[in-house]
């Protein structure tokens, strides 16, 4: 079963497993360790896992630019998006600029 994280309207994240508030960087660390997580908006119960994990990955890369695992995941994500034109909502050049900015 996935580790449940609640996201509140004030943008705080609450880890129901550990029973405490966590940061986006901590969430990224949990996911990068291979733990299955599910992020839900607390009041609507909407699944916001993908968006929140992507945000967490970006925050981790900002704070830990030498994190090779996070960098590889980000680079692979952009590579997959540029290979699949149907899944790309913006131009490849814009994706490349974003990738270079993160890496």
N, C-alpha and C positions, 0 to 999 in steps of 0.2 A: 504494500500500500504506500502511496506517495506521502511524503511529509507535507502537511498542510500549513500554508502560510496565509494569514489574513492580512489584507491591505486595507487600511482605514482611509476615510475621506481626507484626513490630514497628511496622507502619504506615508504614515508609519506602517512598518511591517511587524507582524507579531507571529512568532514561530510557536505553533501549538504543541510541538514536540518538546521543546526546551522550556516553554512557558515564559518566554521573555521577548522583548522587542529586539529586532535585529536590523542591521543596516543593509543597504543594497550590496555593499562589498562582502559582507558576511554571507548573504544569500548566494552571491556568485561563487564564493568558496565552497559552500555546501554543494551546489550544482556541479562545480568542477571536480569535486571528489567523487562524482558519479552517483550521488544520492538523487532519487526520483522525488521531485517536488511538484506541488500544485499550489498556485497562488490564486486566491479568490478575493474579490472585493467583499468586504465584510458585510455590508448592508444588502447588496443585491445578489450575492453568491455567484456572480459572473466569474467565469474562468478567465483570468488575465495573466496566465502563466507565461506565455510566449513573450508578450510585450515587456513584462516585468523582468524576465530573465535577460532579454536583450539589453534593457536599461542597466541591469546589474553588471553585465559583461562590460559595457562601456565604462561604467564607474570604476570597475576593477582595473581596467586598462589605463584609465587616467591616473589612478593612485599607484599602480604597480606596472609601469610600462615594460619592465623586464620579465614579466610573467609569460614565459614561452608557451605554456598550454593555452592560456586565454588568447594570446596573439594568434596562435595556429587556428583556434576555433573561429575567431573573427575573420581571418583570411580565408579559411575554407568556406565559411558562410557566404562571403562575397563572391568567391569563385563559383559556388553552386548557383547563386542568384544570376550571375552573368552568363552562365551556361544555359539556363532555362529562361528563354526570352518571355514566355507566357507569364512567369512568376515575377518578372521585374517591372515594378510600377514606374520606374524612372530610367533615364538613360544610363548606359554602361559607363560613360565618362563620369557621371555624378557618383556612381558607386565606386569607381576607382579613386576619385578624390577622397571619398569618405574612408576607404580602406587605407589609403596612404596616411590620412590624418590620424587614424587609430593606431596603426602599426608603428 
